[in-house]
Structures are given as structure tokens and as C-alpha cells.
Amino acid sequence: MPGLSADARVILLLTAPLPVKEGTAAPPLTPSEYRRIAVILRDLGRRPGDLLSPGSATVWEACETVVGFERLDNLLMRDKALGSVIGRWGAAGVVPVTRADPGYPAVIKRRLGQDAPAVLWTAGDRSLLSRLPADSLAVVGPRRASDDALRFARETGALCARAGIAVVSGGARGVDSAAMQGALDAGGTAFGILPDSLARRANEGGNRALMREGRLALLSPFEPFSTFRAWQAMQRNRLIYACTRAALVADAALRQGGTWAGASEELARSSGVPVWVRDLHGSAGLEGLKAMGAHAWPEPRTPEELREVIAADPRRDDALF
């Protein structure tokens, strides 16, 4: 398969949902199962591609403790199905990037470690991924947002564009889309971390033109033709925070919803990504996040002020302008 390394080929064969004849299907490895395989390979000093190389018996024997021989064999025999679906992904403008590929964002590996997705499906200029997380701000919030929260998100996105800071968000309707659109309308750059339907989103509206201009990149840890599932949205939240230098929560419900779950998980992880919350009186959710360690957004008004906030460590007393 042209352009596909041996390692990437094996990772996709093991983890991607591929069309096969009924009765011959073996379930792809779960993220947990693949992590265990990856640890075995690392400890043996081997790589994924070695599963299909001569003299791989020792590797297979070690991996059999995680997944049975028959299932492993069935998964690795799906070359024809992989070839056909790669063509389908390519026609939709989607390219898979595996953890073994040099184009996989190093920041995701560094921050998520073994929990970094085995495969990221991407659409748009992949060189943009090398910008992460420098000069970026994640702007997140609920789908059912107030007009005030949507205005705040759009204005923040536009200010990011003027400051040369990329907006990272989840691409959902509401605050996520408002922030990304605010940045793009002002000539800036946006990254959409999607939980589903990457192929459809890559081809809708003006997204194709924006991707050709190098101002929009879309990525997802889930197969590009997957449909929405709530648990996928929750899982991709971790990826949003892994891809950014700082995060800003425009609004959140107290102890419910994906925005609260993502922000509270990040605060509990203490990964070094500052979590800011809009200083909005009367929002129980934002007050709850502040009680967990989030910082009140200082409302920068100029590009220079915004760059100073993004560069600052809010845990230092002298960090803010």
C-alpha cells in the first residue's frame, strides 16, 4: 500500500473497523488491548510491523497473552479490506496518522502517554499539526449555549485570530462552533477535534476551501464514517486538552454534561494545561470549576494582552498583566 509504512499498516489492521465477509470478522483491538500489545512490543524491542516480518513467532507468542492466535491472525489478514477502505478515506480527503508515523503530534504522545490514540484520522493540511500546542487556545462550552456565551465565544475566536493564536475546539454546535467560526471569519486558524463524522464534516460547506488555505484542520480518534455516540464525545474531550497550550471554558453546567466532564477531568489530571473559566457571575458550573482549581479569565481586550495570558502560568502570582 503506497505511502503506508509497515508499522502503520499493522496498527490499522489491528485497530480499525474494516468491512469483511460475514462469519470471518474478528473484533478490532480495543484501545486497552492495543496498549497492552504496544507495551509487549516495546519490552521486546520490537515494532508493530514485526508482527508480519520473518521470524515473528516470538512476538506472536508474547501477544497471544492479550489476544488469541486466531483473532490476531484474522485481524492481520484484512489487507484487502484495508486497501479498499483507505481508498474510501482518501476520496473523502481523510488520511490516517498512526502513533508510529512521524507526523503524529508529539504533544499528544507526551501528555497522554500510552492513552494516546493508536490512530488519528485527519483532514486538512497535516503540517498544521506540528503547531500544536504552541500559540493555541482551546475554547469549549455547551451545545445549548446562551446568546451571551455564543457572542463571547465568537469574539474570543476573532481576538485569537488577530493575535496569531489558533483556536482548538470540539467542533460541536454551540460554543465550540462559535469560537472556531469567529477565528476563521477573522482570518485565523482553527483545529476541530471531532467525536464522529469526520468524513462528512471535511466535505461540508466551506471547510474544503478553508483546509486548502491551510487555516482549518480536522482530526478525530474515531473512524471517519462513525456516527455520534455520547461516550465518544466524552473521550475526545481529553484530546482537546492534550492539543492546546491553554483552555478557556465559556460556560458549563454544574456536575453534568461534556464540558464539565472534560474540564474537571483535566483539572484532576494536573497535566500542566492551564484551565481558565469565564468570570461570569451566577454560573454555578464555572464557580464549581474555579473551586477545583480553574482560574478566572482576565478578559484580555487586545492581541498583546491575549498573547500575554496564553504565555503566562496562572499559578504564579506575577504571571498576569
Disulfide bonds with the S-S distance in Angstrom:
none
